[in-house]
């Protein structure tokens, strides 16, 4: 079972994903995050550090939601654990060709600084 919780800090929508993430619930998570993005704002810090079981074999699928939005705009910082850094380049290429900017971080302060930046020098 997973849970999404949200809060707004410094004009950044923070989404915390906790619990167990298994492949069969990925589409539901995707829809929930898109609904939050549409309703609230498109500057998002998605913290997936607390995700437990299921992460190993569905890790990339968990992040697939960023391919799905109909109106892919804004910025999303994926906050993760350093040992998952191997997916950084994949994550940052997912929204290629859209107006959505995505970056992977293992440091919350760097993630927030990037989200607050004007967008110059972006990927």
TIZA-364931 format. One record per residue (C-alpha): residue in one letter; y, x, z negated; residue number from 1. Coordinates in Angstrom, 1 decimal. Layout:
BEGIN
donu = A&yy = Y&xx = X&zz = Z&loba = NUM;
...
This chain:
BEGIN
donu = X&yy = 0.0&xx = 0.0&zz = 0.0&loba = 1;
donu = X&yy = 3.5&xx = 1.3&zz = 0.9&loba = 2;
donu = X&yy = 6.9&xx = 0.3&zz = -0.2&loba = 3;
donu = X&yy = 10.4&xx = 0.6&zz = 1.5&loba = 4;
donu = X&yy = 13.4&xx = 0.7&zz = -0.7&loba = 5;
donu = X&yy = 17.0&xx = 1.1&zz = 0.4&loba = 6;
donu = X&yy = 20.3&xx = 2.2&zz = -1.1&loba = 7;
donu = X&yy = 23.7&xx = 3.2&zz = 0.3&loba = 8;
donu = X&yy = 25.3&xx = 6.5&zz = -0.8&loba = 9;
donu = X&yy = 28.3&xx = 8.1&zz = 0.7&loba = 10;
donu = X&yy = 28.1&xx = 5.7&zz = 3.7&loba = 11;
donu = X&yy = 24.6&xx = 6.8&zz = 4.4&loba = 12;
donu = X&yy = 21.7&xx = 4.2&zz = 4.3&loba = 13;
donu = X&yy = 18.9&xx = 5.8&zz = 2.4&loba = 14;
donu = X&yy = 15.4&xx = 4.5&zz = 3.0&loba = 15;
donu = X&yy = 12.7&xx = 5.7&zz = 0.7&loba = 16;
donu = X&yy = 9.1&xx = 5.3&zz = 1.9&loba = 17;
donu = X&yy = 6.5&xx = 5.5&zz = -0.9&loba = 18;
donu = X&yy = 2.8&xx = 4.8&zz = -1.3&loba = 19;
donu = X&yy = -0.1&xx = 5.1&zz = 1.0&loba = 20;
donu = X&yy = 0.5&xx = 5.0&zz = 4.8&loba = 21;
donu = X&yy = -2.5&xx = 4.2&zz = 7.0&loba = 22;
donu = X&yy = -2.6&xx = 3.8&zz = 10.7&loba = 23;
donu = X&yy = -3.0&xx = 0.0&zz = 10.7&loba = 24;
donu = X&yy = 0.3&xx = -0.6&zz = 8.9&loba = 25;
donu = X&yy = 2.4&xx = 1.7&zz = 11.1&loba = 26;
donu = X&yy = 3.6&xx = -1.2&zz = 13.3&loba = 27;
donu = X&yy = 4.7&xx = -3.2&zz = 10.3&loba = 28;
donu = X&yy = 6.7&xx = -0.2&zz = 8.9&loba = 29;
donu = X&yy = 8.3&xx = 0.3&zz = 12.4&loba = 30;
donu = X&yy = 9.5&xx = -3.3&zz = 12.5&loba = 31;
donu = X&yy = 10.8&xx = -3.2&zz = 8.9&loba = 32;
donu = X&yy = 12.8&xx = 0.0&zz = 9.5&loba = 33;
donu = X&yy = 14.2&xx = -1.4&zz = 12.8&loba = 34;
donu = X&yy = 15.3&xx = -4.6&zz = 11.0&loba = 35;
donu = X&yy = 17.0&xx = -2.6&zz = 8.3&loba = 36;
donu = X&yy = 18.7&xx = -0.4&zz = 11.0&loba = 37;
donu = X&yy = 19.9&xx = -3.5&zz = 12.8&loba = 38;
donu = X&yy = 21.1&xx = -5.4&zz = 9.7&loba = 39;
donu = X&yy = 22.7&xx = -2.6&zz = 7.7&loba = 40;
donu = X&yy = 23.7&xx = 0.5&zz = 9.6&loba = 41;
donu = X&yy = 22.5&xx = 3.2&zz = 11.9&loba = 42;
donu = X&yy = 23.2&xx = 6.3&zz = 9.8&loba = 43;
donu = X&yy = 19.9&xx = 6.7&zz = 8.0&loba = 44;
donu = X&yy = 18.3&xx = 9.2&zz = 5.7&loba = 45;
donu = X&yy = 14.6&xx = 8.4&zz = 5.8&loba = 46;
donu = X&yy = 12.9&xx = 10.0&zz = 2.8&loba = 47;
donu = X&yy = 9.1&xx = 10.3&zz = 3.4&loba = 48;
donu = X&yy = 8.4&xx = 13.0&zz = 0.8&loba = 49;
donu = X&yy = 6.6&xx = 10.6&zz = -1.6&loba = 50;
donu = X&yy = 4.1&xx = 9.3&zz = 1.0&loba = 51;
donu = X&yy = 0.6&xx = 9.9&zz = -0.1&loba = 52;
donu = X&yy = -2.9&xx = 9.2&zz = 1.4&loba = 53;
donu = X&yy = -3.0&xx = 8.7&zz = 5.1&loba = 54;
donu = X&yy = -0.2&xx = 11.1&zz = 5.8&loba = 55;
donu = X&yy = -2.5&xx = 13.8&zz = 7.2&loba = 56;
donu = X&yy = -4.1&xx = 11.8&zz = 10.1&loba = 57;
donu = X&yy = -1.2&xx = 9.4&zz = 10.7&loba = 58;
donu = X&yy = 1.8&xx = 11.6&zz = 10.0&loba = 59;
donu = X&yy = 3.3&xx = 11.6&zz = 13.5&loba = 60;
donu = X&yy = 2.5&xx = 7.9&zz = 13.9&loba = 61;
donu = X&yy = 4.4&xx = 7.2&zz = 10.7&loba = 62;
donu = X&yy = 7.5&xx = 8.6&zz = 12.4&loba = 63;
donu = X&yy = 6.9&xx = 6.9&zz = 15.7&loba = 64;
donu = X&yy = 9.3&xx = 4.1&zz = 14.8&loba = 65;
donu = X&yy = 12.2&xx = 6.1&zz = 16.2&loba = 66;
donu = X&yy = 10.8&xx = 5.5&zz = 19.8&loba = 67;
donu = X&yy = 10.8&xx = 1.7&zz = 19.3&loba = 68;
donu = X&yy = 14.3&xx = 0.5&zz = 18.7&loba = 69;
donu = X&yy = 15.8&xx = -1.7&zz = 21.4&loba = 70;
donu = X&yy = 19.2&xx = -0.3&zz = 20.7&loba = 71;
donu = X&yy = 18.5&xx = 3.3&zz = 19.8&loba = 72;
donu = X&yy = 21.8&xx = 4.6&zz = 18.4&loba = 73;
donu = X&yy = 23.1&xx = 6.4&zz = 15.4&loba = 74;
donu = X&yy = 21.6&xx = 9.2&zz = 13.5&loba = 75;
donu = X&yy = 18.4&xx = 9.5&zz = 11.5&loba = 76;
donu = X&yy = 17.6&xx = 12.4&zz = 9.2&loba = 77;
donu = X&yy = 13.9&xx = 12.6&zz = 8.3&loba = 78;
donu = X&yy = 13.5&xx = 14.1&zz = 4.8&loba = 79;
donu = X&yy = 10.1&xx = 15.6&zz = 4.3&loba = 80;
donu = X&yy = 8.2&xx = 18.3&zz = 2.4&loba = 81;
donu = X&yy = 8.5&xx = 21.9&zz = 3.7&loba = 82;
donu = X&yy = 4.7&xx = 22.2&zz = 4.4&loba = 83;
donu = X&yy = 5.2&xx = 19.6&zz = 7.1&loba = 84;
donu = X&yy = 7.7&xx = 21.7&zz = 9.0&loba = 85;
donu = X&yy = 5.3&xx = 22.0&zz = 11.9&loba = 86;
donu = X&yy = 6.3&xx = 18.6&zz = 13.2&loba = 87;
donu = X&yy = 10.1&xx = 19.4&zz = 13.3&loba = 88;
donu = X&yy = 10.3&xx = 20.1&zz = 17.0&loba = 89;
donu = X&yy = 8.2&xx = 17.1&zz = 17.9&loba = 90;
donu = X&yy = 10.3&xx = 14.8&zz = 15.7&loba = 91;
donu = X&yy = 13.6&xx = 16.0&zz = 17.2&loba = 92;
donu = X&yy = 12.4&xx = 15.5&zz = 20.8&loba = 93;
donu = X&yy = 11.2&xx = 11.9&zz = 20.3&loba = 94;
donu = X&yy = 14.5&xx = 10.2&zz = 21.0&loba = 95;
donu = X&yy = 15.2&xx = 12.3&zz = 24.1&loba = 96;
donu = X&yy = 17.1&xx = 10.2&zz = 26.6&loba = 97;
donu = X&yy = 18.5&xx = 7.7&zz = 24.1&loba = 98;
donu = X&yy = 21.7&xx = 7.6&zz = 22.1&loba = 99;
donu = X&yy = 19.7&xx = 8.1&zz = 18.9&loba = 100;
donu = X&yy = 19.9&xx = 11.5&zz = 17.2&loba = 101;
donu = X&yy = 17.1&xx = 12.6&zz = 14.9&loba = 102;
donu = X&yy = 16.6&xx = 15.7&zz = 12.9&loba = 103;
donu = X&yy = 13.9&xx = 16.8&zz = 10.4&loba = 104;
donu = X&yy = 14.9&xx = 18.3&zz = 7.1&loba = 105;
donu = X&yy = 13.3&xx = 19.6&zz = 3.9&loba = 106;
donu = X&yy = 16.6&xx = 19.8&zz = 2.1&loba = 107;
donu = X&yy = 18.4&xx = 16.7&zz = 1.1&loba = 108;
donu = X&yy = 21.9&xx = 18.3&zz = 1.0&loba = 109;
donu = X&yy = 21.5&xx = 19.7&zz = 4.6&loba = 110;
donu = X&yy = 20.3&xx = 16.3&zz = 5.8&loba = 111;
donu = X&yy = 23.3&xx = 14.5&zz = 4.3&loba = 112;
donu = X&yy = 25.7&xx = 17.1&zz = 5.7&loba = 113;
donu = X&yy = 24.3&xx = 16.6&zz = 9.2&loba = 114;
donu = X&yy = 24.5&xx = 12.8&zz = 8.9&loba = 115;
donu = X&yy = 28.2&xx = 13.1&zz = 7.8&loba = 116;
donu = X&yy = 29.0&xx = 15.5&zz = 10.7&loba = 117;
donu = X&yy = 30.9&xx = 14.4&zz = 13.7&loba = 118;
donu = X&yy = 28.0&xx = 15.2&zz = 16.1&loba = 119;
donu = X&yy = 29.3&xx = 18.3&zz = 17.8&loba = 120;
donu = X&yy = 26.6&xx = 20.9&zz = 18.5&loba = 121;
donu = X&yy = 23.8&xx = 18.4&zz = 18.2&loba = 122;
donu = X&yy = 20.5&xx = 18.7&zz = 19.7&loba = 123;
